[in-house]
Amino acid sequence: MRLSHLFLPVLILGLGAFLPARGQVSQPGNEGAEHVSSLGTKFASVPGTTVMFAIWETRLSEWNEFLRDKKYPWSYQTHFQQTPEHPVVGVNMQDAVAFCNWLTETERAKRLIDTSQSYRLPTPEEWDSAVGLARGRKKISLSAEEKLLDDRVFPWGEDWPPPAKTANFAEGEIPGYNDGYPYTAPVGSFAPTKEGLYDLAGNVWEWTQPAEVRAQPTGILRGGSWAYFRPECLTSTYQYVVPADLRAPTTGFRVVYEDKRRTASLLAASDAEKKQALDARMKALADSRKVDASAVEALRKKMQGKDDSGLPDPASLKPAAADGSSFVNALGMRFVPMPDKNTALVCVTETSVRDVETWMTDVKRTWTQKPSFLLGGNHPAAGVSWEDAKAFCAWLTERDRASKLIPASATYRLPTDVEWSLCAGLKDEKGADPAERNLKDKTHYPWTPKADDWKPPALTANLDATKIPGTTDTYSYTAPVDSARANALGLFEMGGNVSEWCEDAWPGAAEERVIRGGSWLSFDKDALLTSARTHALKSVTRADLGFRVMLDLGTP
């Protein structure tokens, strides 16, 4: 596997002076012209953003000119050969920003661009637009179908494995795929997007920089590289969070060109176009005999980004009942009865990103601790505290009582420690409290192990499989909440994905709460036992910690 060679120091070739023929640089005030940098790189417009993207990743020839002119202290060496037309690798975020600043200063000094024009790294949102995501190209709320497609699409489409010669990946790791390049490929070796951009998938990871520049220990890479092959790492939405000072033979960058006059003009035109489209749609609805005021208001919410698409039709929902039947609430969360207890129902999945974002939007809160790797609305809501989980339950209780989906005596809450064990299939535990019950049972796991093997069967839990010999899964971080096999009660991921908060305080620590279940970071045999407990302050948030909701119907 080529990943084992990522950090071997061997000399880069191509450090001699080499540049392609110089292109025509757009002059100040000529905002609509094609832009070509003084280094010969063309820039293309992309729908959904006001900047222009370099059509390829920054080449070694361009990087070498920067090193010579700036005398920049950089001595990274790769373990493979490159020509001047290959993308530069081994650059960290600071290196990439320094190159952009140098190119801006150089062209301003030569009066090729003015002070309103500059080069920089793209933001993650601009990269969304470049790769064709609906969330990057549409400035109104997305439909449920568009959101779903964004979560699963690749830069080349929906096919997996990728068609032959799509991009430069770790082809030896993708069955039946071959791209002809064991390491980096010359830029422009594969087919471009319809906007003319090359290598948005594969070749090298590309640094992006948030619009709010601040000192950060981490940065966001996009696009995959020659050494990557796992499908979830190559989706268009995937964001690879790494240390900002990382230099690796898989990391490079792409430059964008910004003209603030052009930006102002495009934004004004975009605002006018959106207003005109909204006015036209609203008028058409108001004039239709088949549409009432509620439909007009629904469209207004959608155009303002408050759409409820993807939620169940309220008319199809039935009130919760203590009769042994399952229940679906207004968020689409499905609940099933607890064993031998029809008055308590448990959600079959961990609470999703979409559920938490619906709550936070409604109460006007910001999810400040949301992990950047969360891939879509159907992944578990990690990065929430016990206090957040309780607030979510209180909000959901009030919402569903008001709509009469649950009785006035019913409440949503977190499972107790004992209830969580029952949901995971562990009965009759010994011990008076969670601390006494911790690791008492040394044989039960949240899945059904094979004979003489504690490890989970395929597709039963999302764990850190790289550290569990003989085990595999397809996710580097969290997985969709319903992607694994359900247990006997129909519950998903009781043993992995994210660990889950429980109601109980930890004995002797009034401000700490019980945590159950493994996560995508878990691999230790004992820590994955169903009887294993941990605990943390109720205000703590972690990237591997979420929650599951119970519905308590009260006394019949």
Stockholm file with secondary structure:
# STOCKHOLM 1.0

chainA/1-556         MRLSHLFLPVLILGLGAFLPARGQVSQPGNEGAEHVSSLGTKFASVPGTTVMFAIWETRLSEWNEFLRDKKYPWSYQTHFQQTPEHPVVGVNMQDAVAFCNWLTETERAKRLIDTSQSYRLPTPEEWDSAVGLARGRKKISLSAEEKLLDDRVFPWGEDWPPPAKTANFAEGEIPGYNDGYPYTAPVGSFAPTKEGLYDLAGNVWEWTQPAEVRAQPTGILRGGSWAYFRPECLTSTYQYVVPADLRAPTTGFRVVYEDKRRTASLLAASDAEKKQALDARMKALADSRKVDASAVEALRKKMQGKDDSGLPDPASLKPAAADGSSFVNALGMRFVPMPDKNTALVCVTETSVRDVETWMTDVKRTWTQKPSFLLGGNHPAAGVSWEDAKAFCAWLTERDRASKLIPASATYRLPTDVEWSLCAGLKDEKGADPAERNLKDKTHYPWTPKADDWKPPALTANLDATKIPGTTDTYSYTAPVDSARANALGLFEMGGNVSEWCEDAWPGAAEERVIRGGSWLSFDKDALLTSARTHALKSVTRADLGFRVMLDLGTP
#=GR chainA/1-556 SS CGGGGTTCCCCCSCCSCCCCCCCCCCCTTCTTSCEECTTSCEEEECTTCSSEEESSCCBHHHHHHHHHHHTCCCCCCCSSCCCTTSBCCSCCHHHHHHHHHHHHHHHHHTTSSCTTEEEECCCHHHHHHHHTCHHHHCCSCCCHHHHHHHHHCBTTBSCSSCCTTSSBCCGGGSTTCCCSCSSCCCTTCSCCCTTCCCCSSBSSEEEECCSSCCCCSEEEEESCCTTCCCGGGSSTTCCEEEETTCCCTTEECCCEEEEHHHHHHHHHHHHHHHHHHHHHHHHHHHHCTTCCHHHHHHHHHHHTTCCCTTSCCGGGCCCCCSSSCCEECTTCCEEEEETTEEEEEEESSCCBHHHHHHHHHHHTCCCTTCCTTCCSTTSBCCSCCHHHHHHHHHHHHHHHHHTTSSCTTCEEECCCHHHHHHHTTCCSCCSSSHHHHTTCCSSCCSSCCBTTBCSCCTTSCCCCGGGSTTCCCSCSSCCCTTSSCCCTTSCCCSSSSSEEEEEEEETTEEEEEEEESCCTTCCCTTTTSTTCEEEEETTCCCTTEECCCEEECCCC
#=GC SS_cons         CGGGGTTCCCCCSCCSCCCCCCCCCCCTTCTTSCEECTTSCEEEECTTCSSEEESSCCBHHHHHHHHHHHTCCCCCCCSSCCCTTSBCCSCCHHHHHHHHHHHHHHHHHTTSSCTTEEEECCCHHHHHHHHTCHHHHCCSCCCHHHHHHHHHCBTTBSCSSCCTTSSBCCGGGSTTCCCSCSSCCCTTCSCCCTTCCCCSSBSSEEEECCSSCCCCSEEEEESCCTTCCCGGGSSTTCCEEEETTCCCTTEECCCEEEEHHHHHHHHHHHHHHHHHHHHHHHHHHHHCTTCCHHHHHHHHHHHTTCCCTTSCCGGGCCCCCSSSCCEECTTCCEEEEETTEEEEEEESSCCBHHHHHHHHHHHTCCCTTCCTTCCSTTSBCCSCCHHHHHHHHHHHHHHHHHTTSSCTTCEEECCCHHHHHHHTTCCSCCSSSHHHHTTCCSSCCSSCCBTTBCSCCTTSCCCCGGGSTTCCCSCSSCCCTTSSCCCTTSCCCSSSSSEEEEEEEETTEEEEEEEESCCTTCCCTTTTSTTCEEEEETTCCCTTEECCCEEECCCC
//
